[in-house]
Amino acid sequence: MEVVRLEGILYKIRESLNYVKPSEAAVAEYILKHPETAVTMTVNQLADACYASASAVMRYCQTLGYKGFKDFKLKLSGDLAVINLHDLEQETLSPDDPIDKMMAVITNTNIQSLYSSLQLVQKDQFTAAYHLLIQAEKIDFYGVGSSFLIAYDAIQKFMRINKACTAYSDFHMQKVSAVNLNENDVAVAISYSGETQQIINCVKIAQSKGAKVIAVTKYANSPLSEMADAVLFVAAQEDEFRSAAMSSRIASLNVIDMLYTACAYEDYDRSLTHLNQTYDIIHQSQREANNRAENNNRRTKP
């Protein structure tokens, strides 16, 4: 299967508005509004269009991690080609929109977040993360609110391949679990903002006990990303009616799925044995429950 490749530039540009200088922000805002035009411009033309200097344009490209304007334009052009090919343009909704548009916009936004996140996750960071999980004696998953749902999904997966792990919804229990970690354990902190104080506190406790930390968070220099031993970035764009972190939740769940699969395939035979065992024990319980129900029905019949 051919993998759709995105650089995630438009997402990086949106996020950069939170930290770049005003002169560079002007460049970012122009590109976000006119991406198709920007890829046809020279440095001087773009500088004139956004009332900035050519040096500001170059600095901005380097801030995003590109060698220069030509490198930036090449990657942006590639992203736009993929977005146009897969009809992934970002749309907004209004109260008068028909239901079919609502379904399409929500679906396309989620798809966009998955494609963008695929490019934001750095291969070396991902490799380091799943190797930490493979070697861990115990894994703590931390999340608050909708991020806890991701943490709970994670333990249901990793326990099936015999990894000892926890995910507590209660913040105090998260701290209790963190304080009992050691240098052989790993904490996975899930926070899209990277600034959730409860999560930061748990990470500090875990690190004080020698545990390694994996962060699943947005693309930014946040307190969480700076603290972690391995950082897996996710992309999302929420609007006023997506306050439940819809696309960021889906992107984070996808990262958990990738980590789980990488760990399972690292020792395929052993993982398959545990998966079969858990499958058998669950279905045995279901069969026993069905048999009891059937016997009860027989006894109650006249």
C-alpha positions in Angstrom: 0.0 0.0 0.0 1.3 3.4 -1.0 1.6 5.7 2.1 0.3 9.3 1.6 3.1 11.6 2.6 2.5 14.9 4.2 5.1 17.2 5.7 2.5 18.8 8.0 3.6 22.3 7.1 0.2 24.0 7.3 -0.2 22.6 10.8 3.3 23.7 11.8 2.5 27.2 10.5 -0.7 27.5 12.5 1.1 26.4 15.7 4.0 28.7 15.1 1.7 31.7 15.5 1.9 31.0 19.2 5.6 31.6 19.5 7.2 33.4 16.5 8.1 37.1 16.4 5.6 39.6 15.0 7.6 40.0 11.7 7.6 36.2 11.2 3.9 35.9 12.3 3.0 38.2 9.4 4.7 35.7 7.0 2.9 32.8 8.6 -0.5 34.5 8.4 -0.1 35.3 4.7 1.0 31.7 3.9 -2.0 30.3 5.8 -4.4 32.5 3.8 -2.7 32.1 0.4 -0.7 28.8 0.4 -1.2 28.2 -3.3 0.1 31.6 -4.1 3.0 31.5 -1.7 4.6 28.5 -3.4 4.8 30.5 -6.7 6.6 33.5 -5.1 10.2 34.5 -4.7 11.5 35.5 -1.3 11.2 39.2 -2.1 7.7 38.8 -3.5 6.5 37.1 -0.4 8.2 39.6 1.8 6.5 42.5 -0.1 3.1 40.8 0.1 3.2 40.4 3.9 5.0 43.7 4.6 8.1 42.0 6.0 11.7 41.8 5.0 13.3 39.0 3.0 15.5 38.1 6.0 12.3 37.7 8.1 11.0 35.2 5.5 14.2 33.3 5.6 14.4 33.3 9.4 10.8 32.0 9.5 11.6 29.1 7.2 14.6 28.2 9.4 12.4 28.5 12.5 10.2 25.8 11.1 13.2 23.6 10.6 13.8 24.1 6.8 17.1 24.9 5.2 15.7 28.0 3.4 12.8 29.3 1.4 13.3 26.9 -1.5 13.3 23.9 0.8 10.2 25.3 2.5 8.4 25.9 -0.8 9.2 22.4 -2.1 7.7 20.7 1.0 4.7 23.0 1.1 4.0 22.3 -2.6 4.1 18.6 -1.9 1.6 19.0 1.0 -0.8 21.0 -1.1 -0.7 18.3 -3.9 -1.6 15.6 -1.4 -4.3 17.7 0.2 -5.9 18.5 -3.1 -5.6 14.9 -4.3 -7.4 13.6 -1.2 -9.8 16.5 -0.9 -8.5 17.3 2.6 -9.0 21.0 2.6 -10.0 22.4 6.0 -13.6 23.6 6.1 -15.7 25.1 8.8 -19.3 24.5 9.8 -22.2 26.9 10.3 -25.6 26.2 11.9 -27.3 26.3 8.5 -25.1 23.6 6.9 -26.8 20.4 5.8 -26.1 17.2 7.6 -24.1 15.6 4.8 -21.7 18.6 4.9 -21.3 18.2 8.6 -20.5 14.5 8.3 -18.0 15.2 5.5 -16.2 18.1 7.3 -15.8 16.2 10.6 -14.5 13.1 8.7 -12.1 15.1 6.5 -10.8 17.0 9.6 -10.1 13.8 11.4 -8.4 12.3 8.3 -6.3 15.5 8.0 -5.2 15.2 11.6 -4.1 11.6 11.0 -2.1 12.5 7.9 -0.5 15.5 9.6 0.4 13.5 12.7 2.0 10.8 10.7 4.5 13.4 9.5 5.0 15.1 12.8 6.0 11.8 14.6 9.7 11.6 14.1 11.0 8.1 13.4 13.9 8.2 15.9 11.6 9.4 18.6 9.0 6.7 17.8 11.7 4.0 17.8 13.0 5.2 21.1 9.5 5.3 22.6 8.5 1.7 21.7 11.9 0.3 22.7 11.3 1.9 26.1 7.9 0.3 26.3 9.3 -3.1 25.3 11.9 -3.0 28.0 9.6 -1.6 30.7 8.6 -3.7 33.7 5.6 -1.5 34.3 4.0 1.3 32.3 1.9 4.1 33.7 -0.4 5.9 31.3 -1.5 9.4 32.5 -4.3 11.5 31.0 -7.0 13.9 32.2 -10.4 14.3 30.7 -10.6 13.1 27.2 -6.9 12.2 27.4 -7.8 9.6 30.1 -9.9 7.8 27.5 -6.8 7.4 25.4 -4.8 6.2 28.4 -7.5 3.6 29.2 -7.6 2.4 25.6 -3.8 1.9 25.9 -3.9 -0.4 28.9 -6.6 -2.5 27.2 -4.2 -3.1 24.3 -0.9 -3.5 26.2 -2.3 -5.8 28.9 -3.3 -8.2 26.1 0.4 -8.7 25.3 1.3 -9.2 28.9 2.6 -5.7 29.8 2.0 -4.6 33.3 0.3 -1.2 33.1 -2.1 1.2 34.8 -4.3 4.1 33.9 -6.2 5.8 36.7 -8.8 8.5 36.2 -8.3 9.7 39.8 -5.4 12.2 39.9 -4.4 11.1 43.4 -4.1 7.5 42.3 -2.0 8.7 39.3 0.4 10.3 41.8 0.4 7.2 44.0 1.2 5.0 41.0 4.0 7.4 39.8 5.7 7.4 43.2 6.0 3.6 43.0 7.8 3.6 39.7 11.5 2.9 39.4 14.3 3.1 36.8 12.9 0.0 35.0 9.5 1.6 34.4 8.0 4.0 31.9 5.4 6.7 32.2 3.4 7.7 29.1 2.0 11.2 29.5 -0.9 12.2 27.2 -1.7 15.9 27.0 -2.5 17.7 23.8 -1.7 21.1 25.2 1.5 19.8 26.9 0.7 22.1 29.8 -1.9 20.1 31.9 -0.6 20.7 35.4 -1.8 17.3 36.9 0.1 15.5 34.1 3.3 17.6 34.6 3.2 16.8 38.4 2.9 13.1 37.7 5.8 13.2 35.2 8.0 15.0 37.7 7.3 12.4 40.3 7.9 9.5 37.9 11.2 11.1 36.8 12.3 11.6 40.4 12.0 7.8 40.8 14.2 7.2 37.7 11.4 6.3 35.3 11.6 7.2 31.6 8.8 9.4 30.1 7.1 9.3 26.7 5.0 12.3 25.8 2.1 12.3 23.4 1.3 16.0 22.8 0.9 18.7 20.2 3.7 20.1 18.0 5.2 22.8 20.3 7.9 23.5 22.8 5.7 22.8 25.8 6.7 21.9 29.4 5.8 18.3 28.7 7.7 18.0 25.5 10.8 19.5 27.1 10.7 17.0 30.0 10.1 13.8 28.1 12.7 11.3 27.0 10.8 10.6 23.8 8.1 13.0 22.2 5.4 11.9 19.8 3.7 14.9 18.3 0.1 14.8 17.1 -1.8 17.3 15.0 -5.3 18.6 15.3 -7.5 21.6 14.7 -10.4 22.1 17.0 -13.2 24.7 16.6 -15.9 25.9 19.0 -18.0 22.8 18.7 -15.0 20.4 18.8 -14.1 21.3 22.4 -14.1 17.6 23.3 -10.8 17.3 21.5 -12.2 15.2 18.7 -9.4 15.2 16.1 -6.6 15.4 18.7 -8.1 12.4 20.5 -8.3 10.4 17.3 -4.7 11.3 16.3 -3.5 10.3 19.8 -5.4 7.0 19.7 -3.6 6.3 16.4 -0.2 6.9 18.0 -1.1 4.5 20.7 -2.1 1.9 18.1 1.2 2.4 16.3 3.2 1.9 19.6 1.2 -1.2 20.5 1.6 -2.7 17.1 5.4 -2.0 17.1 5.7 -3.6 20.5 3.6 -6.6 19.6 5.6 -7.3 16.4 9.0 -6.9 18.2 8.3 -10.4 19.7 5.6 -11.6 17.4 5.4 -15.2 18.6 5.2 -14.3 22.3 2.7 -11.6 21.6 0.5 -13.9 19.6 0.6 -16.5 22.4 -0.7 -13.9 24.9 -3.3 -12.5 22.5 -4.6 -16.0 22.0 -4.7 -16.7 25.7 -6.6 -13.5 26.5 -9.0 -14.2 23.6 -9.7 -17.7 24.9 -10.2 -16.7 28.5 -12.6 -13.9 27.6 -14.6 -16.1 25.3 -14.6 -19.0 27.8 -16.2 -16.6 30.4 -18.8 -15.6 27.8 -19.6 -19.2 27.0 -20.0 -20.1 30.7 -22.3 -17.1 31.2 -24.4 -18.2 28.2 -24.6 -21.7 29.5 -25.8 -20.5 32.9 -28.4 -18.4 31.3 -29.6 -21.3 29.1 -29.8 -23.6 32.2 -31.8 -21.0 34.1 -34.2 -20.6 31.3 -34.7 -24.4 31.1 -35.4 -24.6 34.9 -37.9 -21.8 34.7 -39.9 -23.3 31.9 -43.1 -25.0 32.9 
